[in-house]
């Protein structure tokens, strides 16, 4: 199963790293840009307005900021759990 770690780069840019099961290195990193007029764009190859990465981001943003650190989503988008620290995420996304 694929896992996804989310990290906020700044208030308008978020990165979602895709990790195959059992791997420590992401195979893809998708960037989600939030524009001032309200649109959200993901760099994934799906090219749809509401891809699974945007749905993951929306669910992540509903969490309290202190609960967002270390949250990892799986392919079902609605199942998540704490497994890694913010520092580990930063190291993996270098």
C-alpha positions as CSV (number, residue, x, y, z in Angstrom):
1,X,0.0,0.0,0.0
2,X,1.2,3.5,-0.8
3,X,1.6,6.1,2.0
4,X,1.6,9.9,1.7
5,X,3.2,12.4,4.0
6,X,2.1,16.0,3.9
7,X,4.2,19.1,4.7
8,X,3.3,22.8,4.5
9,X,6.0,24.7,2.7
10,X,4.3,28.1,3.2
11,X,0.7,29.3,3.6
12,X,-0.1,28.8,-0.1
13,X,2.1,25.8,-0.9
14,X,1.9,22.2,0.4
15,X,3.9,19.1,-0.7
16,X,2.6,15.6,-0.6
17,X,5.3,12.9,-0.8
18,X,4.3,9.4,-2.1
19,X,6.0,6.5,-0.4
20,X,5.6,2.9,-1.6
21,X,5.0,0.5,1.3
22,X,8.2,-0.3,3.2
23,X,10.2,2.4,1.4
24,X,12.0,5.4,3.1
25,X,12.4,7.5,-0.1
26,X,9.5,9.1,-1.9
27,X,8.9,8.1,-5.5
28,X,7.0,11.3,-6.2
29,X,6.4,14.7,-4.5
30,X,3.3,16.5,-5.6
31,X,3.0,20.3,-5.0
32,X,-0.4,21.8,-4.2
33,X,-0.7,25.5,-4.7
34,X,-3.5,27.5,-3.2
35,X,-4.2,30.7,-5.2
36,X,-5.6,33.9,-3.9
37,X,-8.8,33.6,-5.9
38,X,-9.5,30.3,-4.1
39,X,-8.5,27.8,-6.7
40,X,-6.3,24.8,-5.7
41,X,-3.9,23.1,-8.2
42,X,-2.0,19.9,-7.8
43,X,1.0,18.8,-9.9
44,X,0.0,15.2,-10.0
45,X,-0.7,13.5,-13.4
46,X,-4.4,13.2,-12.7
47,X,-5.0,16.8,-13.9
48,X,-8.4,17.0,-12.3
49,X,-9.7,19.8,-10.0
50,X,-10.3,17.6,-7.0
51,X,-7.7,14.8,-7.1
52,X,-7.0,12.5,-4.2
53,X,-4.1,14.6,-3.1
54,X,-6.3,17.7,-2.7
55,X,-8.8,15.6,-0.8
56,X,-6.0,14.4,1.5
57,X,-4.9,18.0,2.0
58,X,-8.4,19.1,2.9
59,X,-8.7,16.4,5.5
60,X,-5.2,17.3,6.9
61,X,-6.2,21.0,7.1
62,X,-9.2,20.1,9.2
63,X,-6.9,18.7,11.9
64,X,-5.6,21.0,14.6
65,X,-2.1,22.2,13.7
66,X,-0.5,20.2,16.5
67,X,-2.2,17.0,15.3
68,X,-0.9,17.4,11.7
69,X,2.7,16.5,12.5
70,X,3.5,13.0,11.6
71,X,0.2,12.2,10.0
72,X,0.5,9.7,7.1
73,X,-2.4,8.9,4.8
74,X,-2.8,5.7,2.9
75,X,-4.4,5.1,-0.5
76,X,-7.9,5.1,1.1
77,X,-7.4,8.8,1.9
78,X,-9.6,8.6,5.0
79,X,-7.4,6.3,7.0
80,X,-4.5,8.0,8.7
81,X,-2.2,7.5,11.6
82,X,0.8,9.0,13.4
83,X,4.0,7.3,12.5
84,X,6.8,9.8,11.9
85,X,7.9,13.1,13.3
86,X,8.1,16.5,11.5
87,X,11.9,16.3,11.4
88,X,11.8,12.9,9.7
89,X,9.4,14.3,7.1
90,X,11.8,17.2,6.4
91,X,14.7,14.8,6.1
92,X,12.8,12.6,3.7
93,X,11.7,15.5,1.5
94,X,15.2,17.0,1.1
